[in-house]
Amino acid sequence: MKPYYSSFLLFLLLLFATTLIHGQGKWTIGTSTGVTHYYGDVGHQKVFPNTSANTGTSVILRHHLNNPGSTHPPYFWEARFSLFRLAYDEVQPIGSDAGFQLRNYGRGINFRNDLLTASVHWGYSFYASNNPHIVPFATVGTGIFHMQPKADLFMGSININNRYYAWSDGSLRDGPESLGSGKVVGRDGKYETKLNEWYTEGQKVKKTNEYGKGKKYPYSLTQAVLPLSVGMRYKVNPKLDLILEYSYWITLTDFVDDVSDRYATDIELQQNFTSDPAKQQLARYISDPSGWGTDGTNGPATSRRGNVATNDMFSYLSLELAYKFDPSKFASKKLKNTCRKLF
């Protein structure tokens, strides 16, 4: 298990043990499912990317803290383990729009990234005395996630002969448009290409003044995230809550989609894949899958690949079913005494 997930579990164990000792507060455990939307460098819509919709799920352990003199304690904290899928394909038509009718079709990037997330949230419930069964709330939090950005760039194995070709008419084919022939194909959905391994923006190469900002190293696959949320909790019965929530997750990386700044240059590809022309050819295609983005230099003939000024973010609209329980009732006296000795 990764060290950061082990630390997170240890933190939960300490909190759980404290509750067993003192028997304070109310607990719920729940599971949610919902829809994610990705906000980043890849895509066509500038404001709300509704075409980036995908799926997410979470397991939530929630502790409502005791507040002396209050029937409904307003403060709570949560621990969450989540799996969020983020994805986009700039070649896919949107309704009747296809090809260069789409804003970033000429870039033609696609990616998919499954974020395994562990987070802690602190919340406040806005109780109304006239209706304690429907309770609005808000939370702020912090967390970490592990990612692996991938792309579907080949029909089968990673071989330049298996690549896709985007044509100016909006079709995806198995042959180049310059030859005038090619069978219309669809992506096979396998996402075989781990994008970080191909240094798509020239990572790993030490930059000089010719290329810009000092050194640029490969990005980490473990990153931090800051979640914010608002929601509504409905009391179904004394044991069950139904929770509708909208959360916005601010990541501290611009590489969830593997797109941040500019295309890798031919010189950088040669340095990253020394004496291997086949890999250099593959790496150039993976960095610029449409072939319209760059001429291999960092100059006027190369378009911008991403926006380095902003990080990637995503939202999660979810519905959760939560079960209320008291952990102290399930613990034996022997276990409680052991917890007192340890903590």
Protein Blocks (a to p, Z undefined) as FASTA:
>chain_A
ZZklmmmmmmmmmmmmmmmmnopajddddddddddddddfbdjbfklgfklgccdddddd
ddddddehiabdfbdcddddddddddddfkbcghjbgcjlbmklmnopacdddddddddd
dddddddfklmkbccddddddddddddddddfbghjadfklpccddfkopacfbdfklop
acddddehlopacfklnopnopaiacdfknonaiaddddfbdcdddddddddddfblmbc
cdddddddddfbfklnopakbccdfklmmmmmghilklmmmmmmmmmmnopmbgoiacfk
lccfbdfkbccddddddddddddddfklmpcfklmmmmmmmZZ
